[in-house]
Amino acid sequence: MSNEVRSYAQAGVDVAALAGGLGNLVGRLAETSSLIRRGKPVLPNGLFANVLDLGTGQGLAIGTGGVGTKLLVAHALQKYDTVGIDLIATNVNDLLCVGAEPIAMVDSVAVPDADADLLEQLAIGLVEGARQARISVPGGEIAQVRELLATHPPDGRAGVDLVGTAVGIVPMDRLVVGEDVQPGDLVIGLPSSGLHANGYTLARKVLATGYGAEDYAERPDELGGSSIGEELLTPARVYVREVMSVLDAGVPIKAMAHIAGDGLLNLLRIQSEAVGFVLESLPDPPAVMQLVASRGGLAPAEMYLTFNMGIGFTFVVSEAQAGRTVEILREAGSEPMVLGRAVRDDCSGLSLPQHHLVGSGKEFRAV
C-alpha cells in the first residue's frame, strides 16, 4: 500500500479542497453573530478557538473537535480505553492557544449499538483525559446510528465516532492571539507523544493493509518493540499543566499554537502581520513518523504538512522572557526546546532550513 499512497490527498484528505469549502461554510455562519443579545464572539475565524464576551470582564472560550480515523485503529484492535484522552487533548489544547483555562467538555458518541463494554472503555479514557486536563465532563450524547457508520472487514462490524465541545474561561484583557509578535521573538516547543490525532488516514494506509487486528500486529525494529497498533494508539498529550503554569506565573506569552492538522504551519495562525518564522533547531521526528516516511516514500514537504513531527505545542515569547518560560516549563515536568525565532516576512511564511522547506497557506515547498 505504501507504493500507492504518496500524499494526504491521495489517502483521501484533500486539505486544499477543504479550505475552499470551509470558507463557504464560515462565511454563512458569520451571519449568526448579529442574532445574539450577549456573548458576542470577539475573535476572527481561523484561530484555534473563539471567545464569547460575557460582559463581566471574563470571556467564554469555546471550540470543538474529534478523534478522526484514529478510531479505526481502536476499532481494529477493539481497544477504546485511550481514545477519550485523545478527544479531550484535541479540544483543550486548542482552548489553551487563546489564553483560556479549560473547565469542561461535553462529548457526542455515535455507535451502532449500545454496547456496554465499548461505552465503559470510552469512559475510562474520558475520565483519564479529564484528570490530566483538570476539567469536568458534565454531559454528552450517545446516538445509535448504525446506518450512518461504515462497516469494515474482516468481521463487518460498524465503527464509532467521537467528538467533543470544550469551554474555558479567559480574562478579556489576557487574550492571546499573536498580535504582538515581533521579529526576534523566540519559538519554544513542547514534544508530542506521537501522531496525537492527526494524519491517521495517511499513516494507516502506509503502515497497515486492512482493518483487522492482524494488520497492526507487526513490530518493526524501528519502533523498539512496540507494535504498529500500539504506537498508533499512543494517546495525545494534554498540555494544560504546562500552559497554565506559564500563564499563572504572569509570563507575557505573545502567541501559542497547538500543532495538529497542518503541522507546524499552525504557527502562522496569528494576527500579527508581516511576521514569519524560521525554525532552525527542530528535533528528529519520532520513530513512527520516520517509519511512515520511509515506507510510504513520502517527501519532507508532505510529512511536515500532515504530521506534528515531534512538536505538539509552541509558545512565542520575547527573547527576554524565553529563559523564564523554559524554566517554568521544566518545573512543570516538560521538556521545552527553543526551535527558532520570528522574522520580518511580508508573506508571513514559515522556513525550516534543516529540511530546505518553506511553508505558507496550506503547503510546504522545497527550496
GIJO-V253777 format. One record per residue. RES is the residue in one small letter. SS is DSSP state (H for helix, E for strand, L for the rest). PSI is psi in whole degrees, 0 to 359 (none if undefined). OMEGA is omega as a letter, one per 40 degrees, with the letter a starting at -180 (999 if undefined). Layout:
# GIJO-V253777
res = {RES | RES}
ss = {SS | SS}
psi = {PSI | PSI}
omega = {OMEGA | OMEGA}
This chain:
# GIJO-V253777
res = {m | s | n | e | v | r | s | y | a | q | a | g | v | d | v | a | a | l | a | g | g | l | g | n | l | v | g | r | l | a | e | t | s | s | l | i | r | r | g | k | p | v | l | p | n | g | l | f | a | n | v | l | d | l | g | t | g | q | g | l | a | i | g | t | g | g | v | g | t | k | l | l | v | a | h | a | l | q | k | y | d | t | v | g | i | d | l | i | a | t | n | v | n | d | l | l | c | v | g | a | e | p | i | a | m | v | d | s | v | a | v | p | d | a | d | a | d | l | l | e | q | l | a | i | g | l | v | e | g | a | r | q | a | r | i | s | v | p | g | g | e | i | a | q | v | r | e | l | l | a | t | h | p | p | d | g | r | a | g | v | d | l | v | g | t | a | v | g | i | v | p | m | d | r | l | v | v | g | e | d | v | q | p | g | d | l | v | i | g | l | p | s | s | g | l | h | a | n | g | y | t | l | a | r | k | v | l | a | t | g | y | g | a | e | d | y | a | e | r | p | d | e | l | g | g | s | s | i | g | e | e | l | l | t | p | a | r | v | y | v | r | e | v | m | s | v | l | d | a | g | v | p | i | k | a | m | a | h | i | a | g | d | g | l | l | n | l | l | r | i | q | s | e | a | v | g | f | v | l | e | s | l | p | d | p | p | a | v | m | q | l | v | a | s | r | g | g | l | a | p | a | e | m | y | l | t | f | n | m | g | i | g | f | t | f | v | v | s | e | a | q | a | g | r | t | v | e | i | l | r | e | a | g | s | e | p | m | v | l | g | r | a | v | r | d | d | c | s | g | l | s | l | p | q | h | h | l | v | g | s | g | k | e | f | r | a | v}
ss = {L | L | L | L | L | L | L | H | H | H | H | L | L | L | H | H | H | H | H | H | H | H | H | H | H | H | H | H | H | H | H | H | H | H | H | L | L | L | L | E | E | L | L | L | L | L | L | L | L | E | E | E | E | L | L | L | L | E | E | E | E | E | E | E | E | E | L | L | L | H | H | H | H | H | H | H | H | L | L | L | L | L | H | H | H | H | H | H | H | H | H | H | H | H | H | H | L | L | L | L | E | E | E | E | E | E | E | E | E | E | E | L | L | L | L | H | H | H | H | H | H | H | H | H | H | H | H | H | H | H | H | H | H | L | L | E | L | L | L | E | E | E | E | E | L | H | H | H | L | L | E | E | L | L | L | L | E | E | L | L | E | E | E | E | E | E | E | E | E | E | E | H | H | H | L | L | L | L | L | L | L | L | L | L | L | E | E | E | E | E | E | L | L | L | L | L | L | L | L | H | H | H | H | H | H | H | H | L | L | L | L | L | H | H | H | H | L | L | L | L | H | H | H | L | L | L | L | H | H | H | H | H | L | L | L | L | L | L | L | H | H | H | H | H | H | H | H | H | L | L | L | L | L | L | E | E | E | E | L | L | L | L | H | H | H | H | H | H | L | L | L | L | L | L | E | E | E | E | E | L | L | L | L | L | L | L | H | H | H | H | H | H | H | H | H | H | L | L | L | H | H | H | H | H | H | H | L | L | L | L | E | E | E | E | E | E | E | L | H | H | H | H | H | H | H | H | H | H | H | H | H | L | L | L | L | L | E | E | E | E | E | E | E | E | L | L | L | L | L | E | E | E | H | H | H | L | E | E | E | E | L | L | E | E | E | E | L}
psi = {331 | 337 | 348 | 333 | 115 | 359 | 165 | 321 | 317 | 331 | 344 | 3 | 103 | 95 | 319 | 316 | 322 | 320 | 319 | 314 | 323 | 323 | 320 | 316 | 311 | 322 | 319 | 315 | 336 | 336 | 337 | 343 | 335 | 358 | 353 | 156 | 329 | 167 | 37 | 133 | 136 | 351 | 152 | 160 | 150 | 345 | 180 | 335 | 166 | 167 | 131 | 126 | 114 | 355 | 13 | 9 | 351 | 147 | 150 | 109 | 141 | 141 | 164 | 153 | 168 | 178 | 338 | 207 | 7 | 333 | 336 | 332 | 315 | 321 | 315 | 318 | 354 | 48 | 102 | 10 | 2 | 345 | 341 | 326 | 316 | 318 | 313 | 319 | 315 | 319 | 312 | 327 | 328 | 318 | 322 | 329 | 339 | 9 | 11 | 151 | 114 | 142 | 335 | 157 | 139 | 149 | 159 | 118 | 122 | 122 | 156 | 325 | 161 | 76 | 112 | 319 | 318 | 314 | 325 | 317 | 316 | 319 | 322 | 314 | 321 | 319 | 318 | 318 | 318 | 322 | 314 | 324 | 351 | 48 | 171 | 160 | 86 | 356 | 184 | 193 | 142 | 121 | 126 | 102 | 59 | 318 | 338 | 346 | 132 | 148 | 155 | 145 | 162 | 349 | 356 | 15 | 144 | 150 | 190 | 166 | 150 | 115 | 163 | 163 | 125 | 153 | 155 | 171 | 138 | 131 | 136 | 338 | 8 | 20 | 141 | 112 | 359 | 6 | 342 | 6 | 133 | 154 | 136 | 341 | 150 | 149 | 123 | 131 | 152 | 141 | 150 | 170 | 359 | 217 | 347 | 247 | 31 | 145 | 10 | 330 | 323 | 312 | 318 | 319 | 342 | 317 | 338 | 156 | 1 | 199 | 9 | 166 | 325 | 336 | 345 | 11 | 342 | 143 | 82 | 148 | 326 | 337 | 7 | 33 | 342 | 149 | 163 | 318 | 316 | 318 | 317 | 337 | 3 | 126 | 149 | 153 | 137 | 127 | 17 | 312 | 312 | 312 | 316 | 330 | 319 | 314 | 317 | 336 | 354 | 15 | 129 | 82 | 131 | 328 | 153 | 150 | 132 | 117 | 92 | 235 | 138 | 6 | 220 | 349 | 345 | 338 | 335 | 0 | 57 | 167 | 6 | 131 | 154 | 31 | 132 | 190 | 144 | 119 | 102 | 4 | 56 | 146 | 166 | 139 | 152 | 156 | 322 | 326 | 324 | 325 | 317 | 315 | 315 | 316 | 330 | 352 | 38 | 134 | 152 | 324 | 320 | 320 | 314 | 342 | 327 | 324 | 162 | 343 | 32 | 354 | 120 | 339 | 146 | 153 | 147 | 123 | 163 | 157 | 327 | 334 | 356 | 315 | 317 | 319 | 315 | 318 | 316 | 318 | 322 | 320 | 333 | 0 | 13 | 179 | 75 | 152 | 134 | 115 | 329 | 207 | 164 | 146 | 160 | 129 | 106 | 340 | 357 | 57 | 177 | 124 | 132 | 83 | 326 | 331 | 7 | 48 | 145 | 132 | 150 | 158 | 241 | 32 | 155 | 149 | 148 | 142 | none}
omega = {i | i | a | a | a | a | i | i | i | i | i | i | a | a | a | i | i | a | i | i | i | i | i | a | a | i | i | a | i | i | a | a | a | a | a | i | i | a | a | i | a | a | i | i | i | i | a | i | i | a | i | a | a | i | a | a | i | i | i | i | a | i | a | i | a | a | i | a | i | i | i | i | i | i | a | a | a | a | a | a | i | a | i | i | i | a | a | i | a | a | a | i | i | i | a | a | i | i | a | i | i | i | a | i | i | a | i | a | i | a | i | a | i | a | a | a | i | a | i | i | i | a | i | i | i | i | i | i | i | i | a | a | a | i | i | i | a | a | i | a | i | a | i | a | a | a | a | a | a | i | a | i | e | a | i | i | i | i | i | i | a | i | a | i | a | i | i | a | i | i | a | i | i | i | i | a | i | a | a | i | a | i | a | i | a | i | i | a | i | a | i | i | a | a | a | i | a | i | a | i | i | a | a | a | i | a | a | a | a | a | a | a | a | a | a | a | a | i | a | i | a | a | i | i | i | i | i | i | i | a | a | i | i | a | i | a | i | a | a | a | a | a | a | i | i | a | a | i | i | i | a | i | a | i | i | i | i | a | a | i | a | i | a | i | i | i | a | i | i | a | i | a | i | i | i | a | i | i | a | a | i | i | i | i | i | a | a | i | i | i | i | a | a | a | a | a | a | i | i | i | i | a | a | i | a | a | i | i | i | i | a | a | i | i | i | a | i | i | a | a | a | a | i | a | i | a | i | a | i | i | i | i | a | a | a | i | i | a | a | a | i | i | i | a | a | i | i | a | i | a | i | a | a | a | i | a | i | a | i | a | a | a | i | i | i | i | 999}
